[in-house]
Amino acid sequence: MSDRSLVQVAFYAALIAALGLLPPIAIPFLGGVPITAQSLGVMLAGIMLGPVRGALAVLLFLFLVALGAPLLAGGRGGLAVFASPSVGFLIGWPVGAFVAGLIMQKTRQLNVLIAAVIAAVVGGIGVIYGFGIPGLVAMTDLTFDKAAMGTAVYLPGDFVKVIIAAVVAQTVARGLPQALLSRA
Amino acid sequence: MIAAQIPGPSWLHSLPTRFKLLVLLVSGAVLFPVDDILILATCVGLVIGLYASLGSKGLVQLRLLRPFGFMMVFILGLHAISGTVETGVSVVLRLTAMVLMANLVSVTTRMDDMLDAVYPIFLPLKWIGGSPRKPALAVTLVIRFAPVLLNVYGCLQDAFRARTGRHSSWRLIAPLALQALKMSENVAEALTARGGSKGLSNND
């Protein structure tokens, strides 16, 4: 891996950390469920860096969390988060970033905004919940429906993040096209 | 940016990191299939006892797990709706024991000791021409640049406030992502100019 790729991966891992440290935003029309920007960082890593570097950035971030850095939203960190019921979502993060990056790469002919919405919905929501809900079932012995019901409160917030990720990707593509490395 | 830690020294701090990780792994594997409420409650009691053995600073640490407590209440609630309260109780006890145990390892182990302990998992990187030290370099870069990026965000926020009078907006995330990539270019050049990360593999 070149110096440049290594540093890009590290910077996006730092970006995911920084986004998690921003205060959560309560979205009024969602009944005030607080959403944090952290999973937005996961979507952005895939969309901006492409599949391999995006997934590596997320893995690096999770590695720091496992080492004990309290970088998850709300200042959580350490090995405890990997023993908690939401561990499936964390496992889904790098895979989600990979899929989002792959979709960006394969849809070059599409408009950035549309491609990024598809990438974020499939990678950032579909894949992550696809790991998260079975993980919750395995950890808590809940039935699949109940586990899915329990995570549904976060879905509206995640769709807001999809829109933000797509608009950010389009802004970046317009301002500095070569920065959209997933398509470079 | 420092990990939440119980200040040492204590008997738990002085145990070798790999031993602590091994105990954690084994106890997780042993506990996972257990359903008996009495056994699980005993385990929770034992782990709390371990925290107590570190004195009041250990017990204070338990308070930091409040968000986890809310999650447990929520899971118990979902089980109650499904009419499986008993399963719910054993699940909550098992998760509490496992999370408390994992947390105990993290709060009594320094991050660099943890990094040293898991270093061997990166040795296979050599086979594909990489350096096992690169992950450690990447970790250092993240620790250094997370606060830098927060600082950049702060500047963007100030400028935004001066322009609009509002405090903050999601619109600042695009320039933040751009700045991150631009800064990474400069840092990569600086790294290359100083011999690059390739230089690391020659010293192994």
Interface residues (C-beta under 8 A of the other chain):
Chain A: M1 S2 D3 R4 L6 V7 Q8 V9 A10 F11 Y12 A13 A14 L15 A17 A18 L19 L21 L22 I25 A37 L40 L44 M48 L60 F61 F63 L64 A66 L67 G68 A69 P70 L71 G74 G75 R76 G77 G78 L79 A80 F82 A83 S84 P85 S86 M139 T140 D141 L142 T143 K146 A147 M149 G150 I164 V167 V168 T171 V172 G175 L176 A179 L181
Chain B: M1 A3 A4 Q5 L24 G28 L65 P67 F68 M71 F74 I75 L78 H79 I81 S82 T84 T87 V91 L95 M98 V99 L100 M101 A102 N103 V105 S106 V107 T109 R110 M111 M114 L115 V118 G130 K134 P135 L137 A138 V139 L141 V142 I143 F145 A146 V148 L149 L150 Y153 W170 I173 A174 L176 A177 L178 A180 L181 K182 M183 S184 E185 V187 A188 L191 T192 G196 S197 K198
